[in-house]
Structure formats: C-alpha cells, structure tokens
Amino acid sequence: MKNLVATLLLSALISLPVFAKDKQEFKVEGFYLGAGLGSSNIYNSGDAKWTVNDSSVRFYGGYQFNEIVGVETDFTRFGSIVIDGTDAEHALWTSSVAANLGYTFPNRLRLFSKLGLSLVASNPISNDDIDIDTLGVKVGFGIEYALDYLPRMNLRLAYENDFFAIEEKVGNSTNDEIIDVSSFYLGASYKF
C-alpha cells in the first residue's frame, strides 16, 4: 500500500508541471505583487559612520504595460540603522513609485532598471535627535525570470538604491548630509 501511495504521489508530482504548462501561458502584461528579502548597506557623506544591523524586507507591486514599460511601487524596511560612536538607532524604511523599464525576452528573461521617487522615514529606536522624513530618489536594476512550469510566477534578483539628504546638527551648526541606502535582494512575484 505504501508503494502504491508513493507511486501515485510521484506520478502526480511529475505530471503537475506538464498540466500547469498546458493550462497557463506566459504573460507579459498585467498587475503583479511580490516580496523580497536581502541585505542592506548605508553610506553617508558626514563624519559619523552609519551601519545597518538587519536584513531588508521588501513588498512590491505594479503594472507591466508591455515588454518594455511598467510602473512599480514598493515598501522597504532596511532594518536597524546605527550611528557609530553614539547610542542612536533607527528603524529606516522607504516607500517609492518608479518607472520599471527593461526588456522581456521570448525566453522569459527580463532585464530591467528602475527610476523614481521615494519617501524616506525613520522611527527612532533609541535616543537620537535625527528625524528622517524626506523625499529621495530611487534607482535600481535587476533581472527577472518567469518560471517554466508556473509562468505567472517571477523570480527577481535586483540591486536598488535610495538617495536622500538630511540636516545633521553638529554643535550649534547644521550640515547637509547625503545618505545612500541600498538593498541587494531576491524576490518572487505573481502576475495576475
């Protein structure tokens, strides 16, 4: 009996990709939703060094108009940002809207780049007088692949940056500081 059940399960698993391929077609246009997980880095132009302690978590979605043009929005939490030499710590996140421009090849591979605006904000975790709530610029690039057996499912490997400026108080003066927070991530999305 165990052999019969194992044979049936194995047969079902082998025939599932064939069934899925017959039922679904590769779809370029349409709405999509996805999520990703990756590593974060932060660079700043000021004297104090900033570091990221956690991984980035990203939720994204958009609409692909054709093989080239799409529009995408995302929400990214970069993790815990620590300013070295102090006990200041922030939870940094961005929310953005960007053009997703690239090309979808017939083999289901898509190279893309992103350019848009982002809203950057932070929540202080420990005592700090830096309040981040500003607009930034989103840039990025990556590659996506629509799976053969689940052609509405896309895997994504991408690198994205958010650039923004803040005012840093040093004694009685303030300095403008440019911040570059980046994320290298692996994501998966579903196209409706």
N, C-alpha and C positions, 0 to 999 in steps of 0.2 A: 504494500500500500504506500509506503514511504517513497519507493522508487517511482510509482505512478504519479504521485503528487509532485515530486521533484521534476519528473519529465514534463508534466503539464505546465509547471511554473517556468521551466527553462524554455519550452516551446512558446509560451506567451511572451516572455521577455525578448526572444529572438524575433517574433512576428510583430511586436509592438512598433519598432522603428519603421517597418515596411508599411504598416497600417497608418501610422502618423504621417509618413511621407506621401501616401496616396490621398489622405484626407486634407492636408494643409499645403498651401502653396507659399512660396517665398514672397513676402510682402514688403515693399519698399515704403509706400506712403502710409500715413496713419499716426494715431496717437500712441505714445509709449510711456511706460512707467518703469522705474528701475531703482536699484540701491547698490551701493558700493562700500568697500572698506579698504583703507590704505594707510600709508604712512604720511606724516606731516613734517614740514620744516618751516622755519620762520627766520627771516633776515631783516635787520633794521639798520638804518643809517646813523643811529645815535651811538652814544658811548656805551650805554648799558647793553649787555648781550641778552637776547631773549631766546628761550628754548621751549620746545614742545615735549611734553611728557607722554602723551597718549596718541593713539591712532585716530585717523579721521573717519567719520561716518558720513555718508552722503546719500541723499534721496533726490532723484531727478526724474523729470518727465518732460514731454514736449510733443511737438507735431512735426513729422517729416513730410514736406510737400512733394518732393521728388528725389531723384538720385543725388542731388547736389545740395539743396537748401532745406534747412529745418530751423525751428526755434525751440530753445530749451530753457527750462527754469530748474534751479536746484537749491537745495538747502544742505549746507555742510557744517558739521561741528568738528572743529580741528582738535579739540581736546584741551588739556590744561596747559596754558602758556605761563611760563615762569620767567620773571625778570631776575637775572643773576645778580647776586650781591644784595638782594632785598628779600623780604618775605612776601612780595607781591605775586599773586597768582590770579589768572583769569580763565574763564571758560569762553573761548572765542568761537564765533560762528559767522557764516555768511549766507546770504540768500541772494540769488542772482537771476538775471534774464539775459540770454545771449543768443546770438545767431550761431547756428551749427552748420558750418559749410564744409563740404567734402565731396567725395565721390564714392558711390556704391558700385562695385564691380559685379559682373554677372556671376562670379564665383562666391557671392555673398559676403565678401570682404569690403569694409568701408573704412577709408582713411578720412579723418575729419579734423577741423580746427574750430575753436570757439572764440568769440569776441563779444563782450557785453559789459553791462554794469552790475555792480554788486552792492548790497547793503551789508556793511560790516559792523558787528556789535559784539560786546563782551559783557559778561557778568562777573564782577569781582568775587573770587573765592576767598581771598584773604585781604587784609588791609592794604589798600592802594588808592591813590588819588587819580589814577589814569582811568578816564571813562571813554571807551571807544564806542562811538555811534556815528558812523560816517559813510559816505559813498566811496566806492572803489571801482577799479577796472578789472574785469575778468578776462583772462586769456588762457588758452589751453589747446592741446592737440592729443590725438589718440587714434586707436584702431578698434573697430568692432567687427564681430563675425556672427552671422546668423547660422545657428546650428542646422545641420543637415536634417536631423530627424524631428526637430522642433523648430521650424523655420520662423516662427514668430518670436522665438527667444533669442536675444542677442547677448553675447559676452563682450565686455569692453575693458580695455587696458588704456589708461589715459593719465596725463600729467596736466594739472591746472594750477594757475597762479591767480591770486587776488592781490592787487597793489592798492595801497591807500596811504593817506597822510594823517598824522596826529600831531598835536602840540604837546611837547614834553616840557614839564616845568623843572628847571634846574636853578635852585636858589630863588632869586627874585625875577629871573628872566624865563622866557619860554622859547623853545626851539622847535621848528618844524622837523618832523622825523618821517621818513618814508619807510613803510613796512611792506614786505613781500612775504605772504604766507602761501605755501604751496602744498599740493597733495598729489601723490602718485598712488593710484588706486585701481582695483579690479572690481568691476561691477557686472550686473546682469539686469536685463530689462525685458519686458514683454510688450510686443506691439499688437494693438487691438485692431 
